[in-house]
Amino acid sequence: MAGVSKSLMIDAAATRWAPENRADLPLVVLLHGYGADEHDLFGLASYLPAGIAVAAVAAPLSPPWPMPGRSWYPLDGPDGRHGGAVTAAAHALLDWLDTAAAEAPKIALLGFSQGAAVSLQALRLQPERFGAVVALSGYASPDALPDDESLRELRPRVFWGRGTNDDVIPAPLIDHTAQWLPDHSDLTGRVYPGLTHSISEEELGDVRVFLQKWLDDSAA
């Protein structure tokens, strides 16, 4: 995994939190896409179910100049979209959770694009840690991981949404994910006609329903 550190660190000071009083609240962690930052998805909090805390984290890498923002792993070069690079980013997220979210009673991840890939990778590394994962306009890394077999039994709940007009994620990765997720998760899959590499209000409505069901089921 040349060029990508195995010990990436997320800047905890850059994390945006809501609400101020979040003790004992279920936590949804927001993971932005390539070239964005912790501010990018924070506005989605108003579309999510009531009674949760939200944390929007900043990815640990800076993309090549002149691209602004942050990145979870390289897109180009020998490590571009490499499974090892995605895994390193997922480990950084898990390390951040160990300290910043140690008291959260239950945790879900919501990632867009690169953030979706990292969210799914974190689920694969520690499948019992997360109650749900929302992967928007992203994919599951093709490389096998040791806990993949256990996912078939655990069937973690995953929402995967994408648009028919999204030409950012390579088709082979979409094809792989469309086969891999139903085999390794309790999948809610949605394909939105005409949607590009973005998030629509219709999709956010479906995400809200998905996360509300997670909250209701986990409280039962």
C-alpha positions in Angstrom: 0.0 0.0 0.0 2.7 2.4 -1.0 2.0 6.0 -0.5 -0.9 5.5 1.9 -0.2 5.5 5.7 -1.6 2.6 7.6 -2.1 4.9 10.6 -4.1 7.8 9.2 -5.6 10.1 11.8 -8.9 12.0 11.7 -8.7 15.5 13.2 -11.2 15.3 16.1 -11.1 19.1 16.5 -12.5 19.5 13.0 -15.6 17.4 13.7 -19.0 19.2 13.6 -21.5 18.0 16.2 -25.2 18.4 16.8 -27.0 18.9 19.1 -24.9 20.4 21.9 -26.5 18.1 24.5 -26.2 14.7 22.9 -25.7 12.4 26.0 -27.3 9.0 25.5 -28.5 9.8 22.0 -28.0 7.4 19.1 -25.2 8.7 16.8 -25.2 9.0 13.0 -21.7 9.7 11.6 -21.5 11.6 8.3 -18.6 10.9 5.9 -18.2 13.3 3.1 -16.9 12.6 -0.4 -13.7 13.4 -2.3 -12.7 17.1 -2.3 -15.4 18.1 0.4 -15.0 18.5 4.1 -16.8 18.2 7.4 -19.2 21.0 6.4 -20.5 19.3 3.3 -23.0 16.9 4.7 -23.7 18.6 8.0 -26.8 20.2 6.5 -28.4 16.8 6.1 -29.0 16.7 9.8 -32.4 18.4 9.4 -33.5 15.6 7.0 -32.7 12.8 9.5 -34.9 11.4 12.2 -35.5 13.3 15.4 -33.8 12.2 18.6 -30.3 11.5 17.3 -26.9 13.1 17.5 -24.9 13.8 14.3 -21.2 14.0 13.8 -19.7 15.2 10.5 -16.0 14.2 10.3 -13.2 15.5 8.1 -11.3 12.9 6.1 -7.6 12.5 7.0 -6.0 13.3 3.6 -5.6 16.4 1.4 -6.3 15.7 -2.3 -3.7 16.8 -4.8 -3.5 20.5 -5.5 -5.6 22.3 -6.7 -8.5 20.2 -5.5 -10.0 21.7 -2.3 -11.2 19.9 0.7 -10.2 16.5 2.1 -10.1 12.9 0.8 -10.3 9.5 2.4 -8.0 7.8 0.0 -6.3 8.6 -3.4 -8.3 8.3 -6.6 -5.4 8.3 -9.0 -2.1 6.5 -9.1 -1.2 3.0 -7.9 -3.3 3.4 -4.8 -6.3 4.9 -6.4 -9.4 3.2 -5.0 -7.1 0.4 -3.8 -8.7 -1.8 -1.2 -5.8 -1.3 1.2 -6.2 2.5 1.0 -10.0 2.2 1.7 -9.2 -0.1 4.7 -6.6 2.4 6.1 -9.3 5.1 6.0 -11.8 2.8 7.7 -9.3 2.1 10.5 -8.9 5.9 11.0 -12.6 6.2 11.4 -12.7 3.3 13.9 -9.9 4.9 15.9 -11.8 8.2 16.0 -14.9 6.4 17.2 -12.9 4.8 20.0 -12.3 8.2 21.5 -14.8 10.7 20.2 -17.9 8.5 20.3 -17.0 6.0 23.0 -20.2 6.8 24.9 -22.7 6.6 22.0 -25.3 3.9 22.8 -25.6 2.9 19.1 -24.0 4.1 15.9 -25.0 4.3 12.3 -22.8 5.6 9.4 -23.9 7.7 6.5 -21.4 8.2 3.7 -21.4 9.8 0.3 -19.1 8.6 -2.5 -15.7 7.9 -0.9 -17.4 8.3 2.4 -19.8 5.5 1.4 -17.0 3.2 0.5 -15.2 3.9 3.8 -18.5 3.4 5.8 -19.0 -0.1 4.2 -15.4 -0.9 4.8 -15.7 0.0 8.5 -18.8 -2.2 8.7 -16.8 -5.1 7.3 -13.9 -4.6 9.7 -16.2 -4.4 12.8 -19.6 -5.6 11.8 -21.1 -5.8 15.3 -20.2 -2.2 16.0 -22.8 -0.5 13.7 -26.5 -0.8 13.7 -26.9 0.5 10.1 -25.0 2.0 7.2 -26.2 4.4 4.6 -24.1 4.3 1.4 -25.0 7.0 -1.1 -23.4 7.1 -4.6 -20.6 4.7 -3.4 -19.5 1.1 -3.6 -18.1 -1.8 -1.7 -14.4 -2.4 -2.2 -13.8 -5.6 -4.2 -11.0 -7.0 -2.0 -12.0 -9.6 0.5 -11.7 -9.0 4.3 -11.5 -11.5 7.1 -15.0 -10.8 8.6 -16.9 -10.9 5.3 -18.1 -14.4 6.0 -19.6 -13.4 9.3 -21.6 -10.6 7.5 -23.6 -13.3 5.8 -24.9 -14.5 9.2 -25.2 -11.1 10.9 -27.0 -9.5 7.9 -26.3 -5.9 8.9 -28.8 -3.4 7.6 -27.5 -1.3 4.7 -29.1 1.4 2.5 -27.5 1.7 -0.9 -28.7 4.6 -3.1 -27.4 5.7 -6.4 -28.5 7.5 -9.6 -28.9 6.2 -13.1 -26.9 9.2 -14.4 -24.0 8.8 -12.0 -20.9 8.5 -14.2 -18.3 9.0 -11.4 -18.2 5.5 -9.9 -16.7 3.0 -12.4 -19.3 0.5 -13.7 -17.3 -2.6 -12.6 -17.5 -1.3 -9.0 -21.2 -0.7 -9.2 -21.7 -4.2 -10.7 -19.6 -5.7 -7.9 -21.5 -3.9 -5.2 -24.9 -4.9 -6.7 -23.9 -8.5 -6.3 -21.9 -8.2 -3.0 -24.3 -6.2 -0.8 -27.4 -8.5 -1.2 -25.2 -11.5 -0.2 -23.6 -9.8 2.8 -26.3 -7.5 4.3 -30.0 -6.8 4.8 -30.1 -4.5 1.9 -32.4 -1.7 1.1 -31.4 -0.7 -2.4 -32.7 2.3 -4.4 -31.9 3.5 -7.9 -33.1 7.0 -8.7 -33.9 7.8 -12.4 -32.0 10.8 -13.7 -29.9 11.4 -10.5 -26.3 12.2 -11.1 -23.4 11.9 -8.5 -25.5 13.7 -5.9 -28.2 13.3 -3.3 -31.9 14.1 -4.0 -34.7 15.0 -1.6 -36.5 11.8 -2.6 -33.4 9.8 -1.6 -33.2 11.7 1.7 -36.8 10.8 2.4 -35.9 7.1 1.9 -32.9 7.5 4.1 -35.0 9.0 6.9 -37.5 6.1 6.7 -34.6 3.6 6.8 -32.9 5.2 9.8 -36.2 5.6 11.6 -36.8 1.9 11.3 -33.3 1.2 12.7 -34.1 3.4 15.7 -37.5 1.9 16.2 -36.2 -1.7 15.9 -33.2 -1.1 18.2 -35.5 0.5 20.8 -38.0 -2.4 20.8 
